[in-house]
Amino acid sequence: MDLSALTAISPVDGRYRRQVESLAPYFSEYGLIHYRVRIEIEYFIALCNWPVPQLAGVEPTQFPILRALYENFTEADALRIKDIEKTTNHDVKAVEYFIKEKLKGSPVEPYLEFVHFGLTSQDINNTAIPLSLSDALNTEITPLYRDVFVRLQQLAEQWKDIPMLAKTHGQPASPTRLGKELLVFVERIEKQLQLLAGIPTAAKFGGATGNFNAHAVAYPNEDWKKFGDQFVESLGMVRSQFTTQIEHYDMLAATLDAYKRLNTILIDLDRDIWTYVSMNYFKQKLKEGEVGSSAMPHKVNPIDFENSEGNLGIANALFEHLSGKLPISRLQRDLTDSTVLRSLGVPFSHSVIALKSLLKGLNKLELNPAAIHADLDDNWAVVAEGIQTILRREGYPQPYEALKALTRTNQKITADTIREFIDELTISDAVKAELRAITPFSYTGL
């Protein structure tokens, strides 16, 4: 079979391809090759600007021509690199040979041995991959988390005055307000986004085993540490100072864990909204032609929240593996990080699918005030907390026990039951009036 959306093994590249297509320039094989070319070119330019004496003949007017190799990079270019790789059996070396091939006959041809000068493959990979991830997060992924954050803020404001029965342990509890319950998730997401913003994008750039050995032996009087710091910073990242052949990935692991926490919060949200839909607190806007069940015509299933929860779970399982595995490498390097990093885009793709489903679901919600009102009216026992607290304030003997005796019988607690209880209390008329004002609809706190 030829590869297509129908024959793809992964749903990311099959069923959900349209939802995550914008991530391909960052996480695909094409994307990785493209970023490798970019790093190689920028490194060569950085050597010219340092300057390395033997590169003094490279005029700055050549820099735009050099940068055009990655700025105008095409799929045909990537295929050419893959073709070279068939001979080299080495992906990064194929990039080096591609650049030299493209620049043959140009004014920089005499200087082409300074392409990939003194570097190991991981100097390229461990700058290309974090840079591509950073671009993807800033451009495509984090904005979706912010979209969910903003939508929840909007709904919290819209429903801020809607009283609602709370449930603790699945049982009726002191009433709350719907808007406030959404603000719980707003605050949680906001704090995680703030923590995420403080995690630097780290890169390894220091030669075969992290010590600039080749650079130092060729040019012993140059400050290669300063060069490496400046080069990595010019790409918008920070250079890890002490490394083996590879980046230690601690900052990347922190980033993955941060997104895992965000996803965990959204799983919690998905499950809460799903439960409110099942309680009939929300209805869902209907779309002409959609089918909820192949057998039951009446059904409108909360599929968007279910889809979101499922994809967030897959994403988190992969985030967990990546963040736990990547910081571990035998001695100065083994190859397990390389194969694992190939899947870096998969958990983010599932996260994007989930976020888009969640946003779709949130935009379909319609409040059902009648169901919320009926639930409150059916649970007058929840005002017992407020009544016994005021009685405590007034020094009434054993108020908790009195309310417990009232509410833990088989008798249905109604507005009349509460009113009769208050009428029989030996307290002032003013306090009785204060107690009568407590209802499931008003007892919602701050």
N, C-alpha and C positions, 0 to 999 in steps of 0.2 A: 504493500500500500504506500502511496505517496503521502507525505506528511501534510495534514490540513487540520482545520479546527475540528473536523469529524473524526480523524484518525489519531489525533494527539493523545498520548497516554495521560498526560497531566491535564486536569481541568483548567488550570491556569492558562495553558496554551490551546485549550479546546473550548469547552462550554463557555468559559468566562473570558475568552481572549479579548473581546471588545471592551470589557471593563478595565483591563489592565494593559492594554496596548501601549499606552503612554509611558509605561515603565521599561519597555524594550530598549530604548536608547541607553539605559543605565545598567540593566542587569543581564542583558542577553550576551551571547558570545560576541556578536557585533559590537555591543557597547563596551565590553572589556577591551577588545582589540583597539577600538577607537581611542579610549582613554590611555591605553599604553602608548599609542603613537603620540598623543598629546604630551605625555610626560617625557618621552624621549626627545621630542623637539624642544620643549621648554628647557630641558636639562642642557641640551647643546647650546641654546641661546644664553643660558645662565653662565656656561663656561666661557663663552665669548665675552660676556659682560664682566666677568670676574676681574681682570681678564687673564686667561691662560696665554702665555706669550706666543705659543705656536698658532693661536687663533686670531692674532692681531690683524691678519689679512681679511677676515670676514667682516664685510661692511654691514652696519645696521640696516642698510637698505635691503639686505637679503632676508631680514627677519620676517617681514610679511609673507614672503614667498615660502619660507620654512613653515610658518604657522598655517598657511593655506593647506598644507598636507593633512592637518587634522580638522581645520575649519570646514573644508570642502570634502571631507572623508565620505566615501560612498560604500555601498554594499559590495560593489565590484572590487574596491580596494581591500575590503575585508576578505573576500574570496581569494584574492591574489595572495594575501598573507597566509591563508589556510593552505593554499597550494604550495607555497614555499615551505610551510611546516611539514608537509609530507616528506620532504627531503631532510630537513634539519631534525625532525622529530622533537622540536623544542619550540614552544609557542612564542616566547619572548625573543629568541634569536631570530625567528622569522620576521618579527617586527623590525628589528635592526636591519636585516637584509633588505626588507621592503623599502625602508627609508633611503638606504644607500642606492637602491635601484632607481627610485624616483628622482634622486638628486644627481644622478650621473649626468654629466654634461653641463651641470649648472656651475655658477661661480664658486660654490662651496665644495665642489668635488674634491679638491686637494686636501680637504680637512675632514673627510668622512670617517676617518678612524677615531675621531672624537665623538661620534655617535655611540652611545652606550659605554663611554670611556670610564674604566675603573669600576663599573657597576656589576652587581649580580642581579639576577632576574627579580628577586624580591624587592630591590630598590624601586623597580618599576611597578610591580604588582602592589606592593604595600603603600604606594602613593596613588596609583590609579584606582584601586578599589575603594579606599576611603573617600577619595575625591568624587567618584561616581556616586557613591552612597550619599554623601553630603548633598550633592546636586539633586538627587532623586528625592531626598527627604525635604529639602527646602522648596522644591518646585512642585512635586506631585503628592507627597504623602502627608507630611505634617499639616498642610493646609486643609486636608480632609478631616483630620482630628479637630482642627479649629472650627471647621464648618459644623461639626457635631456640637462642639462647645457653644457656639453662637446660637444654634437652633434650640438647644436646651435652655439657654438664657431667655430666648424669646418665648418659649412655651411656659417657662417658670413665671415670667412677667404676666403672660396672658391668663394664667390660672392661679395667680398668687392669692386670690381671695376665695378659692373653692375649698370649703371644709371637706375633709375626707376621713373616714375611719382608718386608723392605723391598725396594723396587724403585727404583733410580736409573737413568735412561736406559732404563727398561723392563727392566733386567737385575737379577738377584738381587743384593742388597746386604746389608750388616750388619743383622741382625735388629733389630726394634723391638718395641714393644707397641701393640696396637690402641688402648688408652685414651690413650696419649701422642699418637698421630697425630691423634686427635680434639681433644686439648688444643691442638694447633697452631691449629686453627680457633677454639677457645674464646678463646685469647689474642688472635688477630687481630681477632675481632669485638669483644671487650671494649675494646681500644685505640681502635678506630674509634668506638664508642659514647661513649667518654670525650672524644674530640676533637669529636664532634658536639655534645655537651652544652656545649662552650665557645663555640659560634658564636651570637652574639646574633641575635635577630629584629629586623631593622632596618626602619624605616618612614620615608617621606618625608612631611613635613607643614610646608609653608612658603609656600603661595600659588602664584601663576601661574608664576613662574620661581624659586621657592625663597627669595625675599627678604622675604616678608610685606609686599609692596608695598601691597596694599589695606588690610591691617590697620593698617599704619603711617601711611598717609595719613588714615585715619578716626580713629585714636586714637594720635597721635604720642608720647604720654607713657607708653604702656603697654610693658611688657617682653614683647613677643610671643615672643621666643626662649624665655624662661622658660615662658611659657604653653604653647608647642608642646612643649617638653621634658616638662613635667608631664602634659600631655594624653596624649601617646604612652606615657609611662611608666605612666600609670593603666591602660592597656590591656595592660600586660605586655611592652612592647617598648621599643626605644631609638630616638631620632630621629636620623637622619643630619643632620649640622649644615650641610653645604654641598652643595646639590643644584641641578640644573636643574629643569625642570618635573616631572621624574620621579625616583624613587629610582634610584640607580646600580646597585642589585641585586648588589653585590659579596658581601654576606653571604648573600643568597639563593643565589648561585652557589656559594659555599663549602658551603652546606647540601646542594645538589644533588650537588656533587662528593663529599661525605662519604657520601651514600647510594649513589652510583655505586661508591665503593670497597667499601662493605659488600656490594653486590650482586656485585662482582667476586670477593670472597672466597667468597661463597656459590656462584657458578658453579664455582669451584675445588673446593669441597666436593661439589657435585652430580656433577662429573666423576669425582672420586675414588671416591665411593660407587658410582656407576654401574659403574666398573671393578672394584671389589671384588665387586659382584653378578655381573658377567660372569666373574670368577675363581672364583665359587661360594663365596666367603668368607661371603657373606650369602645367606640365602634370604628370601623375602617371604611374610608371612602371607597366606593365601588368604581371599578373601571369597566366600561362597556366591553363585553366579549371575554373577560377573564372568568376562569372556572376555579372554584375553591375545592371541589371534590369531584372525582369521576363518577361517584355514586350518589352523593347527597347534594342536590342542587342548592340547598339553602346556605351552605357553609361558605364563610369568608375567613380563611385561615390566616393567622399572624405569621405568614411565611417569611416576611422580610426580617423579622426579629429572629426567627429560627435559622434562616440562612446566615445572618450576621453572627449569631452565637456559634454555629458550626465552624465557620471560617476563622473566627477569632481563636477557637480552640486549636485548630490545625496550626495557625500561625504561632501560637504560644508554645506548642510542642516543639516546633522547629527553633524558635527563639531560645528555648530552654537548652536544647542540644548545642546550638551554636555558641551561646554565651558560656556554656560549661566546657566545651571542647576546645575552642580556639585559643584560650590562654595557656593551654598545655601543649608542650612540644618537647620531644626527647633531645636532650643536650642542645647543640647549637641549631638543630632544625631537623624535623622530619616532614614528610609530604602530606600528612593528614589535613593540615590547614588548607592546602591547595584545593583538594577535592571537595572539602566541606564548604569553602567559600563560593564554589560554583552554585550553591543553592541559596546564597544570601538573598536573592530577590524573591524567592518563593514565599517565605513568611510575610514579607511586605506586600506581595501580590494578594495573598489571602486576606491580609488586613485591609487592603484597598477594597476588595470585593465586599468584605464585611461592612466597612464604613459606608459604602454606597447603598447597601441594602438597609442599613440602620437609618440613614437619612431618608431613604424612600419610605420606610415604615413610619418614621416620626411625622413626615409630611402627610401621611394618610390618616393619622389619628383624628377622630372626632369625639369630643367629650360627650358623655351620656349622663347629664346631671341627675336625671331621674333615678338611675341605678345607685349613684353615689348617695343621694338624699335618702333613698329607701334603706340603704345599709346603715346609715347613721341612725335613722328613726327606729330601726329594729334593734338597736344596741344601746339603750339608755343606761345600761349598767356601767358604761365607761365613764359616766360622770361621778362615780363613787369616789374616785381618787380626789377630785376637786372638793367634793363635799366633806370628806373626812379630813382633808388638809385644813379647811377653814374651821372645822370643829376643833381640831388640834390647837389652832391659833386661839380659839376662844376658851380653851381649858375644859372642853367637854370630856367627860370620862369615857375612856376606851372607844374613841370614834372609829378606829380601824376595825375593831371587832364588831361594832354595831353594823357597819356597812358590809362587812364580810358575811354576817348572819343574814343580811337582807339579800345580797346578790348571789349567794351560793346555794340557794334553794332551787327547787325545780320550778318555782314560780317564774313566769315570764316578767322581766323587768320592763316596765313601760313608763311613759311620762307620768301617768296617774300613780304608778307605784312609787316613784320618786317623790311626787308631790305629797302623797299621803305620809310617807316617811318623814318628810320635812315638817309637815303640820304637827306631827306627834312629838317633835323634839322640844325639850324644855330650854329654849333659847329665846332671845329677844326677837321681836317682829322684824327689826332691821336686818338681823343676821339671816332670818328665814327668807326675807326678800332677796338677800344676796345669794342665798343658796338656790332659790327658785330661778334665778337668772342663768344658772349654769345648765346648758343644754349640750347635746352632742354637736350642735352646729356652732355654738359659741365657744366651747371649751377647746380652743386650738392653740393656746399659748401665744408666744411672741412671734 
